[in-house]
Amino acid sequence: MSTLDLTADLVTLTRALVDLPSESGGEGRIADAVEAALRALPHLTVDRIGHSVVARTGLGRPERALVAGHLDTVPAAGNLPSRLADDRVYGLGACDMKGGVAVALGLAAGLDEPDRDLTFVFYECEEVEGDRNGLARIGAARPDLLEADLAILMEPSDAGVEAGCQGILTADIVVGGARAHTARAWKGVNAAHKAGRVLQRLDEHTPERVVIDGLEYREGLSAVAVRAGVAGNVVPDECRVTVNHRFAPSRSAQEAEAYVRGLFPEYDVRVTEVVPGALPHLDRIGGLVAALGAAPRPKLGWTDVARFAALGVPALNYGPGDPSLAHTAGEYVPVDHLERCAAGLRAWLR
C-alpha cells in the first residue's frame, strides 16, 4: 500500500497525492492511502464508503464545520509524475484538486483541538456522471456523516472565496422535417436547414445577469451539439440541437426549464438533465468569509456546494489553484495558494 505522511510540508504532500493515479472509477489506491493515514490519528473517527473516506472529531463543540475534496481526476494527458518548478506543483489533478486535498489532510492531522468539531470528506467520482458521485453515495448510505453547520469545498478558486454556484440544464431542441433522396431533395424537408432558426435565436439571445447578495451571476445559453442525418444520400428528417443553460441559483429547476421552453415555444424541447445551483448564503457564512479575508465572488459554474445546499448546509468554494487550469495538460497549483489556504483555514478553526 502507498503511504502518505500527513506531517510533511504541503508541496511534498501535494506531489505524493498527484503521483497516486486516481482517474474517476480508479480511486481505490489513493483512498486506501488516505484512509490508512487518517486512521493513524487518534483524534479522528474514520468511516469508508466505497472509495470515499470520512474522518470526524467528536469533541462536543457547539458547531461543526465540514471540509470536502474529491480524490478523482480526469484522464491523464502526459502530465504524470508531478514536478516542482517556479514555485508551482505541476501534474494531473494538482489544481483540480489534489492541492486542496493536501491542505485538508494537513488540517486533519494538525488540528486535534479545534474550536469547532470537524468533518473531513475525501470522495470519489466527482468528475463523472452524478449518480456515481461519492458525496451522493455517502448521503444515501450515511446522511449523518454529512451533517454540519457549514461546509467548505476545496475546489480551486484562486485561494479566494467563490460563493454559491450556478445550476445546469441540458436539453435537446428537436426540429422536424421529411426524408427524401438527396437527388430529389425538393421532395423532402431538410430538418438541418430548418435548425438554423434555432441557432440564430441562440446567437441573438442575451443571457441575463442576476445579482444575489451583491454577487452577479452571469447566465449562459449555448448550443453544444448539432446532430442530424442517417446517411449521406438522405435528407434529414430530424435535427437535434443540444443546448446547455447555466442559470442563476435564484432560479429553481422548474423555473429554468420553463425559461428555456419559453424561448423555443414552437419546438419540441426535451430536457435531459437539470440540476439546481446553490444560493451564496452570505448571511450564514459571512463570519468565515470575513475570517478568510477574501472578498467573495460568484461561482460561475456548478460544484458540489449545490449538494450541501440541498441538505440545508450553507457552503462555499475555497481552494488553491486557478479554476481555468482545471483539466488542462499543463495544470498546476501555486505553492503560495497552498500556504494561504492552509493558513486561512487554520486561523479560523483554531
N, C-alpha and C positions, 0 to 999 in steps of 0.2 A: 504494500500500500504506500502511496505517496504521502509524505508528511509535510505539514505546514507549521512553521514557527510563528505563532501569533505575537511574540515579543519582538520580532525583527522589525527593522525600520520599514516604512511604508513602500519605499522603492523595491526593496527585496521581496516583501510580501506580494506586491502587485505583480512583479515578474514571475514569482512562483505560481501565482494563480493563472497568469496568461499562459505559462508553459504547461499547464494541465489542460489538454484539449477537451472542450465541452460543448461541441455543437449540439443544438437542440435535439433532445432524444438520447444523447450520449453523455449525460452528466454524472453517470454512476461514479466514475473515478474521483471527480472533484468533490462530489457530495460525500463520498467516503472520507476524504481528507479533511473536509470541513467538519464533519460530524466527529471524527476522532479528536481533532484539535479542541473542539468545544467541550466534549465530554471530559477532557482532562482538566477543566476549570471547575473547581468545587462550588463556586457561587452561582452556577447555572444549572438549570434542569433542561435536558435536551430531548427532543422528540424528532422522529424521522418519518416522513410520509412520502413514499416513492423516492425520488431523488431530490427532495426538499428537506431542509433541516431548520428546526425552530429551537431557539435557546432563550430561556427566560430567567430573570431573577424573581425571587419571591420574598421581598423584604417588607411587605405590608405597607408600602408607601401609598399615599392617597391618590396618586396619579400614575398612569402607565403610558410610556411612550414606546412606539414600535418603529424599528428601523429595518427596512427591507431592501434586498437587492437580488437580482436574478443571476443565476450561475451560468446560464447558457449563452452561446454566441451564434452568430450567423456562420455559414461555412467559411473555411479558411480561404485566403486569397494570396498565398505565398508570404504570409505575414507571421510565421512562426519560425523559430522561437522568438522570445522577446529580446529587445535590446534597449540600452540606455544611451541616449545621445542628446546633447544640447538641453540638459535638464528636462528631458521628456522620456517617458517609458513608451516605446513603440511595441505593437504586437496585436494579434487578434483579440478583440474584446478589451483592450487596455482602456479605451474610452467608454465603451458600452458593454459591460460596466464593471469590469474587474477592479478598476481603480476604486470605485465606490464600494465594492465588496471588501477590498482590503481595508478601507477606512472603517467600515462597520465591524470587521473581525478584530481590528486593533482596539476599537472601543469595547467590544465584548470581553476581550481579555483584560483590558486595563481598568475598567470601571467595576470594581467589586462592591463599592458602597455608594452608588449614585443616589441623588436626591429624589429620583423617580424610579419606580420599577421599570425595567426594560424588557422588551421582547425583540429578538433579532430573528429575522426570517430570510433565509437564503434558499431561493426556489428555482425550480426547473421550468423550461419550455415557455419563456416569455416571448421569444421571437417567432413563435409559430401560432397556429390557429388557437382561438381562445379556449376550446374545450379541452386542450392539453395543458393549459396554464397551471403552474404549480400553486399559485395563490388560490385559484378556483378549487383545485383538488383539496387543499388544506381546509378551505371554507366549507366544503361539502363533508369532509370526514371529521374535522375537529374545529368547528367555528369558534370555540372558546379560545383557541390559540391566537386568533386574530383580534381579540377584544383589546381595545386601547382607547385612550383619551385623544390621542392624535398619532399620526403616522408620518414618517419621513421616508420617501422613496429615493434611493441613491442614484437616480437617473442623472446622466451628465447634464449639467445646467450651467457650465462655466463657473462653477463654485459659487453660484448665486441662487436665489430663490425663484422658482417658477411655480406659480400658484394655479391650482385647478388644472383643467385640461379640456380640450375640445372633444365633442362627440364625433362619431363616424357613421355615415350612411353610404352604402353601396347599392346601386340599383341598375337594372337594365331597362333602357328605353327601347321598346320594340316597335320597329317600323315595318309595316306590312307592304307586300307587293304581289306580283303574279309571275310565275315562272314562264319562260319561253326559251326556245333555242336562240342562241345569240345571233344566228344567221337570219332570224326573223324576230329581232329584238322588239320591233314595234308591236308585236302581239302580246308582249308582257308588260309588267310594271316593275321597274328596277327599284327595289327597296333601298339599295345602297345609295342611289342617286337621291331618293327622297329623304334619306337620313341627313343630307346636307343642311336641311332646315333645322334639324336638332342641333347640329354642330354650330350653325350660325347663331342660334339662340344662346348656346353656351358661351360662344365667343363674345357676344354682346352683353352678357349678364354681368352686373356689377355686384360683387359679393358685399354683404353687409358687414358693418363694423359695430360690435356690441360692447358697451362699456359696463363692467361689473366691478364693484368695489374700487373704482378708479382705474381698472385694468382693461385695456382694449383687446378684445378677441376678434381677430380678422377671420371671417368665414371664407370658405372656398368651395367652388363647384367646378369640377374638372372632368372632361372626358378622358378616360384612361385606357379604353379599348374600343375598337370598332370591328365587328365580325359580321361577315355576310358571304353568301355563296356556297354552293355544294360542288361545283365543277367549273372548269374554265370555259365551258361552252353553254352554260345555263345562266339566264338572267335571274339574279337573286330574288326570291320571293319574301325574304325576311332579312332585316339588318338589325343588329343589336348594338346600341351604343351604351357602354358601361360608364356610369358616372360615379365619382367619389365626392361626397359632400362632407366637408369639415364644418361643423356647426358649433355655435357658442354654447357654453354649458348652461345658459339660462333656458335653452330650448329642451323640451322633453323629446324622447324618441318619436312619440306620436306627432308632435309639432314639426319635427324635422321631416318626417315622411310626408305630412300634409303640405309642407313648403315645396318640396321637390315635385310632388304630384301637381300642385297648383301652377308650376312653371310649364308643365307639359300636359295640359288637360286633355288634349285630343289624342294622346298616345297611350299605349299600354305600358304602364310603369310597374316593373316587377322588382320590389325591394328584396335584396338577397341578404343584407346584413344591416343592422342598426344598433349602435352601442352608444348610450348617453355619455356625456362628459361629466366633469366634476366642477362644482362651484368653487371659487377660491377660498371662501370662508375666512377672510382676513380677520373677521371679528373674533374667530375662535383660535386662530394660530398667530395672532398679532404678537403675543409675547415671545414666541420662538423667533419670528421674523426679526423683531427688534434685537433680540439677543445675538442673532447671527450677524447683525449689522449690514444687511443686504436689502436694498430696495426691491420689493417684489416685482416680478414681471409675469405677464400671462404666458401660460404654456400653450404654444401653438402646435398642437398635436395631441395624440391620445396616449396616456400612460396608465399604469395600474393604480394611480390615485383614484381613478373612477371606481375601481373595485372597492376601495376603502370607503369612498363616498356612499356607495350602495349599502354598506354595512353601518352607515351613520358615523364613521370615523373621519374627521377632517384630516386632510393630508396635503403635503406639498412635495415638490421635486427639489432636491438639493444634493448635488453630487459633483465630483470633479470631471472635467473634460468638456470639450466643445461638442454639443449635440450634432452639429453639422458634419463632424468627422465619423459619427457612428456608421458602421457597416462599410467603411471605405478601406481599401487595401493599406493605406498609409495611416490608419488611425493611431492616435497616441493620447496620453494623458500627461499634462504638465506636472512636474513634481510639486510646484508651488500650489496647484489646485489640491493635490492630495493633502498637503500640510495644512492649508487653510480650512478645508472641510473638517479635518480631524480636530483642529484647534477650536473651531467654532462650535462643533457639537460637544466636545469635551467640556468646554467652558459652560455650556448651557446645562449639561447633565450632571455636573459635579454637585 
